[in-house]
């Protein structure tokens, strides 16, 4: 090492470097470490450059005031000596030192540092050797050494809360304090004279064998160093693993290693606290993910603009449906909604959820037809990290997301048969496990299922479990197809027209009464969804303010709407004479009444009452006709001749 800013002769330089004592040159006023020799570098745990980069006061810690007083004394009355000072090594570990300071001039000090702990060990060994040479000690047996340690420290061993035991150089236990007996469950008679490693330190926490050659406690016998370990296990007499931290300190007798004393502490409570903290953090992360997913579902609901108030219609079939919703919504009963595609099964499910006690929690929708077969279980129940290839983190399943709320299983008939048993268990017990996890989770979920398939036929065919069918079918609701509530078509058409005009920024567009009649005669195989699509499409292509649906074929299965324009042709008239011999259903009779009323309004130019009015021509009271026109959403003034 070279002394900074000093130019001593080479001999002095060599003496400084090779001195067995730790030497350092400091400038206390400038707070600089000017130079250190090899022994000082070893004591402070770093090389000269690393030590010189920081101010000298950085090495003093809480003893800085004592150092200030000491260096002041050394500068005024050199040499100075102290044995109550502390320096910190590069790892910030304190070393109690004995310091002698000699002034060098120009405000510099030469410090000689002696590690007090090592000095005391050297003195003790020297004293033992001296006594042995004088014949005062003799060759004591190793057992007598530990007996003396135990006897001299009996009060400390009995009062200590930590476990303490001694080992000879062969690893046999020589003494045990009461705390060690209590923690390990082994008595003094069980332990003394036996190999402690084989007795309670033979296996790692993961169940693997712990070779004695790798044991830090036994390492103290060979290297003479203190070994500290903060995360291992000792094994209780009953076979229970006890997490411990311990320190193994070697014991010297006349300069040779004769064994070690081990002090250990049961850290079970600390481990439990750490695990509780980890569990709490995991729960916070899980709740965070759950809130993010719930927020995503809520955003989807807002974007979809769907709610139970949009169940539109005044037909008897719809009124019956609304009554069913009102009956089942306040309960927690499972509901099975069946019906053709496009009849509004999801709208019914949302209405049930909104009318119940769970409305403050989200409705989680699962489209069972869109989930790959291999991912059904993960989608429903979630998975833990590493459960399968691609599971890079924990994932919350739909049932867990629905806890406290409602889970809507759309197209429930598409669930694989092998998963139906697990779904049944959740419905019955409200319990499940994530994929790859052994922890059973408890949930409180209401299930609403929907299907456009005949589940009863699937049960008979063996593709759907009968017990699951009965568990879902607690309260069945049939979603009525649009052709069975044809009188609701005008109301639905106007409802979708308002939404489409807002959506496509086309205000003022309307549907003439004659075109409403065309919509009513169409069979609507795609139900309400098809009606909504037809309205939106016609609003997009409309060149004027009136929509026309002249190309809708009442006998076709699919609609082929034509272009809309400002002009529209009246619907083709049906032959009354040809229809009279035929039997008519109630729906057909209502349609015939509407057609008669429309014909009368056209003939009368929109006049309802009075001489020559539509009521007189039809042979009904004006109030009766007005009531029917209102129910059919027909506005008489639309038929007035300009």
KOLVO-59683 format. One record per residue (C-alpha): residue number from 0; x, y, z. Coordinates in Angstrom, 2 decimals. Each point is the difference from the previous one (the first is absolute). Layout:
% KOLVO-59683
[NUM [X Y Z]]
...
//
This chain:
% KOLVO-59683
[0 [0.00 0.00 0.00]]
[1 [1.25 3.53 -0.70]]
[2 [-0.44 2.91 2.36]]
[3 [-1.86 2.85 -1.69]]
[4 [1.77 3.40 -0.02]]
[5 [2.92 -1.43 1.98]]
[6 [3.50 -0.64 -1.34]]
[7 [1.73 -2.24 2.59]]
[8 [3.18 -1.87 -0.80]]
[9 [-0.52 -3.42 -1.50]]
[10 [0.96 -1.80 3.24]]
[11 [-2.61 1.90 1.98]]
[12 [-2.43 -0.73 -2.74]]
[13 [0.72 -3.75 0.22]]
[14 [-0.23 0.01 3.79]]
[15 [-3.36 1.74 -0.19]]
[16 [-1.37 -2.50 -2.54]]
[17 [1.27 -3.15 1.76]]
[18 [-0.74 0.97 3.59]]
[19 [-2.13 -2.71 1.74]]
[20 [-2.02 2.69 1.76]]
[21 [-2.76 1.81 -1.86]]
[22 [1.39 3.47 -0.85]]
[23 [-1.85 2.96 -1.48]]
[24 [0.93 3.62 -0.69]]
[25 [-2.85 2.50 0.26]]
[26 [-0.59 3.73 -0.30]]
[27 [-2.71 0.60 2.65]]
[28 [-0.56 3.63 -1.04]]
[29 [-0.53 -0.87 -3.68]]
[30 [-1.85 -3.22 1.02]]
[31 [2.22 -2.07 -2.33]]
[32 [1.54 -3.43 0.20]]
[33 [3.44 0.59 -1.58]]
[34 [1.40 -3.51 0.12]]
[35 [-0.42 -3.52 1.44]]
[36 [2.20 -3.05 0.11]]
[37 [-0.94 -3.61 -0.80]]
[38 [-0.96 -0.86 3.60]]
[39 [-2.38 2.99 0.16]]
[40 [-1.56 -1.00 -3.35]]
[41 [-0.64 -3.48 1.38]]
[42 [-1.58 1.39 3.18]]
[43 [-2.26 2.42 -1.88]]
[44 [-0.95 -2.47 -2.73]]
[45 [1.09 1.86 -3.14]]
[46 [2.89 1.22 -2.08]]
[47 [1.74 3.36 0.47]]
[48 [-1.80 1.68 -2.92]]
[49 [-3.44 -1.03 1.22]]
[50 [0.77 1.17 3.53]]
[51 [1.45 3.34 -1.14]]
[52 [-3.01 0.92 -2.17]]
[53 [-2.19 0.80 2.99]]
[54 [0.60 2.53 2.80]]
[55 [1.68 -1.50 3.05]]
[56 [-3.00 0.94 2.14]]
[57 [-2.04 -2.46 -2.09]]
[58 [1.88 -2.75 1.84]]
[59 [-0.85 1.27 3.50]]
[60 [-3.79 -0.35 0.36]]
[61 [-1.42 0.90 3.40]]
[62 [3.47 0.33 1.56]]
[63 [0.76 3.13 -2.05]]
[64 [-0.09 2.34 3.07]]
[65 [2.54 -2.23 1.81]]
[66 [2.26 0.05 -3.06]]
[67 [-0.18 3.80 -0.23]]
[68 [1.11 0.28 3.61]]
[69 [2.73 -2.63 -0.47]]
[70 [1.51 1.56 -3.15]]
[71 [-0.05 3.43 1.63]]
[72 [1.92 -1.42 2.93]]
[73 [2.50 -1.72 -2.34]]
[74 [0.65 3.22 -1.95]]
[75 [0.65 1.99 3.18]]
[76 [1.69 -2.64 2.23]]
[77 [1.43 -2.74 -2.16]]
[78 [0.09 -2.97 0.43]]
[79 [-3.55 -0.84 1.07]]
[80 [-1.63 -3.34 0.85]]
[81 [-3.59 -1.28 0.37]]
[82 [-1.71 -3.38 0.26]]
[83 [-3.66 1.11 -0.26]]
[84 [-0.18 0.94 -3.68]]
[85 [-1.85 -1.73 -2.85]]
[86 [0.62 -0.12 -3.76]]
[87 [-2.32 -1.38 -2.68]]
[88 [1.22 -2.26 -2.79]]
[89 [-1.25 0.24 -3.58]]
[90 [-2.99 -2.21 0.94]]
[91 [-0.87 2.51 2.77]]
[92 [0.82 -2.59 2.69]]
[93 [1.43 1.56 3.20]]
[94 [3.45 -0.95 1.23]]
[95 [1.03 1.00 3.51]]
[96 [3.59 1.15 -0.20]]
[97 [2.87 1.11 2.17]]
[98 [1.58 3.06 -1.66]]
[99 [3.35 1.73 0.43]]
[100 [0.49 3.30 -1.87]]
[101 [3.27 1.77 -0.84]]
[102 [0.11 3.51 -1.50]]
[103 [2.00 0.22 -3.26]]
[104 [-0.16 3.74 -0.59]]
[105 [-2.15 2.09 -2.33]]
[106 [-3.10 -1.18 1.91]]
[107 [0.51 -3.71 -0.87]]
[108 [-0.26 -2.96 2.36]]
[109 [1.42 -3.51 -0.18]]
[110 [-2.50 -2.45 1.54]]
[111 [0.83 -3.47 1.25]]
[112 [-3.20 -2.08 0.20]]
[113 [-0.36 -3.23 2.00]]
[114 [-3.16 -2.15 -0.18]]
[115 [-0.84 -0.40 3.70]]
[116 [-1.87 -3.33 -0.46]]
[117 [2.90 -1.62 -1.82]]
[118 [2.47 1.48 2.46]]
[119 [-1.90 -1.52 2.92]]
[120 [-0.03 -3.39 -1.75]]
[121 [3.75 0.22 -0.53]]
[122 [0.59 0.93 3.64]]
[123 [-2.20 -2.91 1.19]]
[124 [1.90 -2.48 -2.14]]
[125 [3.33 1.39 1.14]]
[126 [-1.09 -0.22 3.61]]
[127 [-1.02 -3.63 -0.45]]
[128 [3.32 -0.84 -1.58]]
[129 [1.84 1.83 2.76]]
[130 [-1.93 -1.82 2.71]]
[131 [0.57 -3.29 -1.73]]
[132 [3.74 0.62 -0.17]]
[133 [0.01 0.77 3.72]]
[134 [-1.81 -3.27 0.71]]
[135 [-3.12 1.68 1.40]]
[136 [-2.58 -1.48 -2.41]]
[137 [0.93 -3.48 -1.14]]
[138 [-1.76 -1.86 -2.75]]
[139 [-3.67 0.25 0.76]]
[140 [-2.36 -2.27 -1.85]]
[141 [-2.30 1.71 -2.49]]
[142 [-3.04 -1.01 2.06]]
[143 [1.41 1.94 2.94]]
[144 [0.26 3.13 -2.15]]
[145 [-3.72 -0.06 -0.75]]
[146 [-0.84 -0.93 3.57]]
[147 [1.85 3.10 1.11]]
[148 [-1.84 2.14 -2.57]]
[149 [-3.34 -1.40 1.13]]
[150 [0.83 0.42 3.69]]
[151 [1.29 3.55 -0.35]]
[152 [-2.98 1.11 -2.04]]
[153 [-2.74 -1.97 1.74]]
[154 [-2.13 3.04 0.88]]
[155 [0.22 1.42 -3.54]]
[156 [-0.84 -3.36 -1.61]]
[157 [-3.03 -0.46 2.25]]
[158 [-1.36 3.52 -0.49]]
[159 [0.55 0.30 -3.76]]
[160 [-3.08 -0.15 -2.19]]
[161 [2.06 -1.28 -2.95]]
[162 [1.05 -3.62 -0.31]]
[163 [3.69 -0.61 0.75]]
[164 [1.95 -3.23 -0.30]]
[165 [3.65 -1.04 -0.26]]
[166 [1.70 -2.38 -2.43]]
[167 [3.37 -1.66 0.13]]
[168 [2.21 -0.29 -3.07]]
[169 [-1.77 -3.26 -0.95]]
[170 [-3.42 1.66 -0.06]]
[171 [-1.23 -1.62 3.23]]
[172 [-2.13 2.08 2.34]]
[173 [1.77 0.96 3.24]]
[174 [-2.62 2.13 1.77]]
[175 [-3.52 1.38 -0.63]]
[176 [-1.84 2.89 1.65]]
[177 [-3.70 -0.19 1.02]]
[178 [-1.14 2.20 -2.91]]
[179 [1.54 -2.42 -2.51]]
[180 [-1.80 -2.91 1.69]]
[181 [-3.31 1.89 -0.16]]
[182 [0.38 1.05 -3.66]]
[183 [1.23 -3.37 -1.32]]
[184 [-1.97 -2.35 2.25]]
[185 [3.17 -2.03 0.70]]
[186 [1.19 -0.34 3.61]]
[187 [3.59 0.42 1.14]]
[188 [0.25 -3.78 0.38]]
[189 [-1.19 -0.41 -3.62]]
[190 [2.57 2.42 -1.37]]
[191 [3.21 -0.07 2.04]]
[192 [2.52 -2.39 -1.51]]
[193 [-1.96 -0.36 -3.26]]
[194 [0.65 1.49 -3.46]]
[195 [-2.11 3.16 -0.08]]
[196 [-0.04 0.14 -3.80]]
[197 [-1.45 -3.51 -0.31]]
[198 [-2.42 0.71 2.83]]
[199 [-1.72 3.20 -1.13]]
[200 [1.87 1.59 -2.93]]
[201 [0.01 -2.87 -2.49]]
[202 [-2.47 1.27 -2.62]]
[203 [-0.60 3.28 -1.80]]
[204 [-3.34 1.80 0.08]]
[205 [-0.91 -1.42 -3.44]]
[206 [0.46 -3.58 1.22]]
[207 [3.40 -0.55 -1.65]]
[208 [2.84 -1.63 1.93]]
[209 [2.41 2.51 1.61]]
[210 [3.56 -1.39 -0.20]]
[211 [2.04 0.74 3.09]]
[212 [2.88 1.16 -2.22]]
[213 [-2.18 2.94 -1.11]]
[214 [-1.14 0.97 3.50]]
[215 [1.20 3.51 1.03]]
[216 [0.09 -1.12 3.64]]
[217 [2.56 -2.71 -0.76]]
[218 [1.91 2.43 -2.20]]
[219 [0.93 1.89 3.19]]
[220 [2.06 -3.04 1.07]]
[221 [2.23 0.23 -3.06]]
[222 [0.30 3.69 -0.84]]
[223 [-0.25 1.48 3.48]]
[224 [-2.45 2.63 -1.24]]
[225 [-3.31 1.18 1.41]]
[226 [-2.89 -1.12 -2.27]]
[227 [-3.38 1.73 0.04]]
[228 [-3.04 -1.49 -1.79]]
[229 [-3.43 1.60 -0.01]]
[230 [-2.19 -2.48 -1.93]]
[231 [0.32 -3.69 0.80]]
[232 [-2.03 -2.56 1.94]]
[233 [0.64 -2.18 3.03]]
[234 [-2.27 -3.02 0.46]]
[235 [-2.12 -0.36 3.11]]
[236 [-0.17 -3.37 1.73]]
[237 [-3.56 -0.41 -1.33]]
[238 [1.20 0.43 -3.60]]
[239 [-1.09 3.60 -0.43]]
[240 [2.34 2.37 -1.85]]
[241 [0.97 3.05 2.08]]
[242 [1.29 3.01 -1.98]]
[243 [3.07 1.40 1.79]]
[244 [2.80 2.49 -0.28]]
[245 [3.27 -0.87 1.74]]
[246 [3.59 1.02 0.67]]
[247 [2.77 -2.61 0.31]]
[248 [3.05 1.28 1.91]]
[249 [3.21 -2.10 0.12]]
[250 [1.60 -0.83 3.35]]
[251 [3.81 0.02 0.35]]
[252 [2.00 -1.74 2.72]]
[253 [3.72 0.67 0.14]]
[254 [-0.03 1.18 -3.58]]
[255 [-1.86 -2.94 -1.50]]
[256 [-3.66 -0.36 -1.01]]
[257 [-1.87 -2.25 2.40]]
[258 [-3.62 0.64 -1.11]]
[259 [-2.64 2.68 -0.28]]
[260 [-2.85 1.62 1.88]]
[261 [-3.23 0.44 -1.96]]
[262 [-2.59 2.64 0.87]]
[263 [-3.30 -0.30 -1.88]]
[264 [-3.37 1.68 0.00]]
[265 [-3.44 -1.33 -1.04]]
[266 [-1.23 2.35 -2.76]]
[267 [-3.37 -1.70 -0.60]]
[268 [-1.91 3.13 0.97]]
[269 [2.12 2.12 -2.32]]
[270 [-0.53 -2.47 -2.83]]
[271 [-3.74 0.02 0.62]]
[272 [-0.03 3.80 -0.04]]
[273 [2.00 0.03 -3.23]]
[274 [-2.38 -2.53 -1.57]]
[275 [-3.00 2.02 1.14]]
[276 [1.58 3.06 -1.57]]
[277 [0.62 -1.90 -3.25]]
[278 [-3.58 -1.30 0.06]]
[279 [-1.31 3.51 0.62]]
[280 [2.05 1.38 -2.88]]
[281 [-1.22 -2.83 -2.24]]
[282 [-3.58 0.74 1.06]]
[283 [0.49 3.68 -0.78]]
[284 [1.37 -0.94 -3.43]]
[285 [-2.91 -2.39 -0.56]]
[286 [-2.51 2.69 1.02]]
[287 [1.75 2.45 -2.31]]
[288 [-0.31 -2.43 -2.92]]
[289 [-3.61 -0.69 0.92]]
[290 [-0.87 3.70 0.12]]
[291 [1.70 0.55 -3.35]]
[292 [-1.99 -2.84 -1.56]]
[293 [-3.24 1.14 1.62]]
[294 [0.63 3.50 -1.31]]
[295 [0.53 -1.51 -3.43]]
[296 [-3.36 -1.75 0.20]]
[297 [-1.72 3.16 1.20]]
[298 [1.53 1.94 -2.89]]
[299 [-1.32 -2.66 -2.38]]
[300 [-3.47 0.42 1.48]]
[301 [0.17 3.77 -0.46]]
[302 [1.22 -0.34 -3.58]]
[303 [-2.70 -2.56 -0.80]]
[304 [-2.68 2.42 1.26]]
[305 [-2.10 -2.92 1.14]]
[306 [-2.16 0.01 3.10]]
[307 [-3.25 -1.48 1.17]]
[308 [-1.98 3.15 -0.86]]
[309 [0.41 -0.83 -3.68]]
[310 [-2.41 -2.94 0.11]]
[311 [-2.39 1.59 -2.45]]
[312 [-3.52 -1.12 -0.83]]
[313 [-3.61 -0.22 1.17]]
[314 [-1.00 -3.47 -1.16]]
[315 [-1.54 -2.54 2.33]]
[316 [3.01 -2.30 -0.47]]
[317 [2.40 2.75 1.03]]
[318 [-2.18 0.97 2.96]]
[319 [0.17 -3.62 1.19]]
[320 [3.80 0.05 -0.39]]
[321 [0.30 3.21 2.04]]
[322 [-2.12 -1.54 2.77]]
[323 [2.33 -3.01 0.10]]
[324 [3.03 2.29 0.27]]
[325 [-1.62 1.93 2.86]]
[326 [-0.71 -3.28 1.84]]
[327 [3.48 -1.53 -0.21]]
[328 [2.25 3.10 0.05]]
[329 [-0.10 0.64 3.81]]
[330 [0.98 -3.63 0.72]]
[331 [3.34 -1.78 -0.37]]
[332 [-1.52 -2.85 -2.02]]
[333 [1.85 -1.24 -3.08]]
[334 [-1.79 0.85 -3.25]]
[335 [0.07 -1.78 -3.36]]
[336 [-1.02 2.20 -2.94]]
[337 [-0.82 -1.93 -3.16]]
[338 [-0.93 1.30 -3.41]]
[339 [1.12 0.62 -3.53]]
[340 [3.03 2.09 -0.85]]
[341 [-0.64 3.72 -0.10]]
[342 [-2.99 0.01 2.38]]
[343 [1.77 2.03 2.72]]
[344 [1.06 -2.70 2.48]]
[345 [2.91 2.13 1.26]]
[346 [-2.36 2.95 0.44]]
[347 [-2.25 -2.20 2.15]]
[348 [3.02 -1.10 2.07]]
[349 [1.04 3.61 0.59]]
[350 [-3.54 0.91 1.01]]
[351 [-0.02 -2.83 2.57]]
[352 [3.39 1.10 1.36]]
[353 [-1.02 3.67 0.16]]
[354 [-3.20 -0.83 1.88]]
[355 [1.74 -2.09 2.68]]
[356 [2.01 0.63 3.14]]
[357 [3.27 -0.60 -1.89]]
[358 [-0.42 2.94 -2.35]]
[359 [2.83 1.94 1.72]]
[360 [2.42 -2.68 -1.19]]
[361 [0.77 -0.60 -3.69]]
[362 [-1.68 -2.51 -2.27]]
[363 [2.83 -2.09 -1.47]]
[364 [-0.85 -1.46 -3.42]]
[365 [1.64 -3.12 -1.41]]
[366 [-0.64 -1.00 -3.60]]
[367 [0.49 -3.76 0.33]]
[368 [-0.05 -0.47 -3.78]]
[369 [3.06 2.25 -0.43]]
[370 [2.34 -1.72 2.50]]
[371 [2.50 -2.56 -1.34]]
[372 [-0.64 -3.45 1.44]]
[373 [3.38 -0.17 1.79]]
[374 [-0.50 3.36 1.73]]
[375 [-3.47 -0.50 1.51]]
[376 [1.29 -0.92 3.46]]
[377 [2.49 2.88 0.11]]
[378 [-2.65 2.44 -1.24]]
[379 [-2.53 -1.05 2.63]]
[380 [2.25 -0.64 3.00]]
[381 [3.26 1.85 -0.78]]
[382 [3.52 -1.40 0.30]]
[383 [3.24 0.53 1.90]]
[384 [3.34 0.89 -1.51]]
[385 [1.67 -3.02 -1.61]]
[386 [-3.16 -2.14 -0.04]]
[387 [0.51 -0.65 -3.71]]
[388 [2.04 1.28 -2.93]]
[389 [-0.75 3.69 -0.44]]
[390 [-1.23 0.56 3.58]]
[391 [2.56 2.73 0.73]]
[392 [-1.97 1.50 2.89]]
[393 [-3.00 -0.67 2.22]]
[394 [-3.38 0.58 -1.66]]
[395 [-3.35 0.59 1.64]]
[396 [-2.84 -2.12 -1.43]]
[397 [-3.52 1.11 -0.84]]
[398 [-1.55 -1.62 3.08]]
[399 [2.41 1.87 2.28]]
[400 [-0.71 3.25 -1.83]]
[401 [-3.73 -0.60 0.48]]
[402 [0.32 -0.45 3.78]]
[403 [-2.92 1.87 1.55]]
[404 [-1.52 0.62 -3.44]]
[405 [-1.45 -1.90 -2.95]]
[406 [1.63 -2.26 -2.60]]
[407 [-1.79 -0.18 -3.37]]
[408 [0.84 -3.17 -1.91]]
[409 [-1.04 0.68 -3.58]]
[410 [-0.30 -3.05 -2.29]]
[411 [0.34 -2.32 3.01]]
[412 [-0.67 -3.02 -2.19]]
[413 [3.52 0.38 -1.46]]
[414 [1.77 -0.87 3.27]]
[415 [2.01 -3.26 -0.42]]
[416 [-1.46 -3.00 1.78]]
[417 [3.20 -0.60 1.99]]
[418 [-0.18 3.50 1.54]]
[419 [-3.69 -0.15 0.88]]
[420 [0.71 -1.98 3.18]]
[421 [2.33 2.73 1.31]]
[422 [-2.57 2.64 -0.89]]
[423 [-2.63 -1.98 1.89]]
[424 [2.24 -0.09 3.08]]
[425 [0.34 3.80 0.00]]
[426 [-3.77 0.40 -0.34]]
[427 [-0.61 -2.41 2.88]]
[428 [2.79 0.88 2.42]]
[429 [1.14 3.44 -1.23]]
[430 [3.60 -1.28 0.20]]
[431 [2.73 -0.54 -2.59]]
[432 [3.78 -0.16 -0.51]]
[433 [2.02 1.91 -2.56]]
[434 [1.81 -2.11 -2.59]]
[435 [3.31 -1.13 1.54]]
[436 [-0.97 1.08 3.53]]
[437 [-1.01 -2.10 3.03]]
[438 [-1.64 2.88 1.85]]
[439 [-3.80 -0.22 0.09]]
[440 [-1.69 3.35 -0.54]]
[441 [-3.48 0.94 1.18]]
[442 [-2.30 2.19 -2.12]]
[443 [-3.55 1.30 0.10]]
[444 [-1.25 0.04 -3.59]]
[445 [-3.42 0.01 -1.62]]
[446 [-0.07 -1.73 -3.39]]
[447 [-2.23 0.95 -2.92]]
[448 [0.38 -2.28 -3.02]]
[449 [-1.29 0.41 -3.54]]
[450 [-0.21 -2.35 -2.96]]
[451 [-1.54 -0.27 -3.44]]
[452 [0.26 -3.79 0.10]]
[453 [-2.40 -2.57 1.43]]
[454 [1.85 -1.02 3.13]]
[455 [-2.58 -2.69 0.80]]
[456 [0.78 -1.73 -3.27]]
[457 [3.74 0.34 0.73]]
[458 [-0.58 -1.69 3.38]]
[459 [-1.76 -2.90 -1.70]]
[460 [2.84 -0.21 -2.54]]
[461 [2.60 -0.09 2.81]]
[462 [1.78 3.23 -1.01]]
[463 [-1.26 2.05 2.97]]
[464 [-0.12 -1.09 3.63]]
[465 [-3.50 -0.40 1.37]]
[466 [0.98 1.11 3.51]]
[467 [1.57 3.17 -1.40]]
[468 [-3.12 0.64 -2.09]]
[469 [-2.24 -0.17 3.07]]
[470 [2.43 2.18 1.98]]
[471 [-0.15 2.71 -2.69]]
[472 [-3.70 -0.37 -0.76]]
[473 [-1.25 1.18 3.39]]
[474 [-2.02 2.79 -1.63]]
[475 [-0.46 -0.45 -3.77]]
[476 [-0.79 3.02 -2.19]]
[477 [-0.87 -0.26 -3.68]]
[478 [1.18 2.89 -2.17]]
[479 [-2.84 0.58 -2.46]]
[480 [0.91 0.20 -3.71]]
[481 [-0.99 3.19 -1.76]]
[482 [-2.51 -1.75 -2.30]]
[483 [-2.05 -0.88 3.11]]
[484 [-0.13 3.61 1.18]]
[485 [-0.43 1.65 -3.39]]
[486 [-2.04 2.80 1.50]]
[487 [3.22 1.26 1.67]]
[488 [1.75 0.52 -3.35]]
[489 [-1.06 3.69 -0.43]]
[490 [1.19 0.91 3.51]]
[491 [3.27 -1.87 -0.47]]
[492 [0.52 1.52 -3.46]]
[493 [-0.44 3.55 1.34]]
[494 [2.26 -0.80 2.96]]
[495 [2.80 -1.27 -2.27]]
[496 [-0.59 2.91 -2.40]]
[497 [0.64 2.56 2.75]]
[498 [3.23 -1.78 0.99]]
[499 [1.16 -0.35 -3.60]]
[500 [-0.65 3.68 -0.74]]
[501 [2.08 0.98 3.01]]
[502 [2.71 -2.53 -0.83]]
[503 [0.37 1.07 -3.65]]
[504 [-0.87 3.68 0.52]]
[505 [-3.07 -0.05 -2.28]]
[506 [-2.74 1.90 1.83]]
[507 [-3.57 0.23 -1.23]]
[508 [-0.19 -3.38 -1.76]]
[509 [-3.31 -1.83 0.52]]
[510 [-1.88 -3.12 -1.06]]
[511 [-3.35 0.53 -1.80]]
[512 [-2.99 -2.06 1.25]]
[513 [-0.18 -2.01 -3.21]]
[514 [3.63 -1.07 0.47]]
[515 [-0.76 -1.01 3.58]]
[516 [-2.62 -2.33 -1.43]]
[517 [2.63 -1.55 -2.23]]
[518 [2.21 -0.56 3.06]]
[519 [-2.91 -1.66 1.80]]
[520 [-0.65 -2.45 -2.83]]
[521 [3.62 -1.14 -0.13]]
[522 [0.65 -3.25 2.05]]
[523 [3.32 1.23 1.53]]
[524 [1.95 -3.27 0.18]]
[525 [2.88 1.97 1.58]]
[526 [-2.38 1.50 2.58]]
[527 [0.73 3.32 1.71]]
[528 [3.67 0.03 -0.99]]
[529 [-1.00 -0.25 -3.65]]
[530 [-2.55 2.82 0.38]]
[531 [2.64 2.24 1.58]]
[532 [2.48 -0.76 -2.78]]
[533 [-2.61 0.70 -2.71]]
[534 [-0.87 3.36 1.56]]
[535 [3.65 1.03 0.35]]
[536 [0.79 -1.04 -3.56]]
[537 [-2.92 1.95 -1.42]]
[538 [0.91 3.11 2.01]]
[539 [3.51 -0.18 -1.45]]
[540 [-1.18 -0.27 -3.65]]
[541 [-3.00 2.36 0.30]]
[542 [0.19 2.96 -2.39]]
[543 [-2.96 1.84 1.48]]
[544 [-1.92 0.10 3.27]]
[545 [-2.25 -3.02 -0.65]]
[546 [1.06 -3.62 0.25]]
[547 [-1.35 -2.70 -2.31]]
[548 [0.13 -3.79 0.36]]
[549 [-1.82 -0.97 -3.18]]
[550 [2.30 -2.92 -0.78]]
[551 [-0.63 -1.83 3.25]]
[552 [-1.63 -3.26 -1.10]]
[553 [-2.64 -1.18 2.49]]
[554 [0.53 -3.59 -1.21]]
[555 [3.82 0.03 0.01]]
[556 [2.25 -1.15 2.80]]
[557 [2.48 2.87 -0.39]]
[558 [-0.61 3.66 -0.60]]
[559 [1.29 1.73 -3.12]]
[560 [-0.79 3.64 0.65]]
[561 [0.11 2.38 -2.89]]
[562 [1.19 3.54 -0.27]]
[563 [-1.91 2.71 1.85]]
[564 [-1.13 3.19 -1.59]]
[565 [-2.37 2.85 0.30]]
[566 [-2.73 -1.86 -1.89]]
[567 [-1.50 -3.26 1.11]]
[568 [-2.68 -2.27 -1.42]]
[569 [-2.95 -1.26 2.04]]
[570 [0.15 -3.61 1.09]]
[571 [-1.73 -2.52 -2.28]]
[572 [-3.58 -0.54 1.04]]
[573 [-1.06 -3.48 1.05]]
[574 [-3.20 -1.40 -1.44]]
[575 [-2.67 -0.04 2.65]]
[576 [-2.15 -2.40 -2.00]]
[577 [2.84 -2.49 -0.32]]
[578 [0.72 0.17 3.70]]
[579 [-3.60 -0.31 1.28]]
[580 [-0.29 -3.77 -0.36]]
[581 [3.26 -0.57 1.88]]
[582 [0.29 -0.47 3.74]]
[583 [1.99 2.77 1.70]]
[584 [2.10 -0.04 3.13]]
[585 [-0.37 2.77 2.56]]
[586 [3.14 1.65 -1.36]]
[587 [-1.32 -0.17 -3.56]]
[588 [-3.33 1.44 1.14]]
[589 [1.79 2.95 1.64]]
[590 [1.97 0.56 -3.21]]
[591 [-3.26 -0.03 -1.99]]
[592 [-1.48 2.59 2.38]]
[593 [3.03 2.24 -0.52]]
[594 [-0.22 -0.34 -3.76]]
[595 [-3.70 0.93 0.05]]
[596 [0.71 3.02 2.18]]
[597 [2.83 1.13 -2.28]]
[598 [-2.19 -0.41 -3.10]]
[599 [-2.74 2.05 1.64]]
[600 [2.43 2.76 0.99]]
[601 [1.39 0.19 -3.52]]
[602 [-3.51 0.16 -1.47]]
[603 [-1.04 2.72 2.44]]
[604 [3.22 2.01 -0.23]]
[605 [0.80 -0.58 3.65]]
[606 [-3.47 0.97 1.34]]
[607 [-0.97 -2.17 2.99]]
[608 [-3.41 1.19 1.29]]
[609 [-2.99 1.75 -1.52]]
[610 [-1.95 -0.61 -3.15]]
[611 [2.06 -1.95 -2.53]]
[612 [2.77 -0.62 2.55]]
[613 [1.97 -3.22 0.40]]
[614 [-1.96 -1.00 3.14]]
[615 [-3.30 0.26 -1.87]]
[616 [1.33 -2.06 -2.92]]
[617 [1.34 -2.70 2.33]]
[618 [-3.16 -0.07 2.10]]
[619 [1.71 0.73 3.32]]
[620 [-0.12 2.83 2.50]]
[621 [2.52 2.81 -0.60]]
[622 [1.42 -0.50 3.53]]
[623 [0.51 -3.69 -0.71]]
[624 [1.80 0.74 -3.26]]
[625 [2.17 2.69 1.61]]
[626 [0.98 -2.45 2.77]]
[627 [0.97 -2.63 -2.57]]
[628 [1.98 2.51 -2.07]]
[629 [1.91 1.07 3.09]]
[630 [0.82 -3.62 0.88]]
[631 [1.19 -0.57 -3.56]]
[632 [2.07 3.24 0.06]]
[633 [-1.90 1.30 -3.07]]
[634 [-0.24 3.79 -0.38]]
[635 [-3.14 1.01 -2.02]]
[636 [1.45 3.31 -1.19]]
[637 [2.62 -1.94 -1.99]]
[638 [-2.84 -0.95 -2.38]]
[639 [-1.31 3.50 -0.63]]
[640 [0.08 1.15 -3.61]]
[641 [1.99 3.23 -0.40]]
//
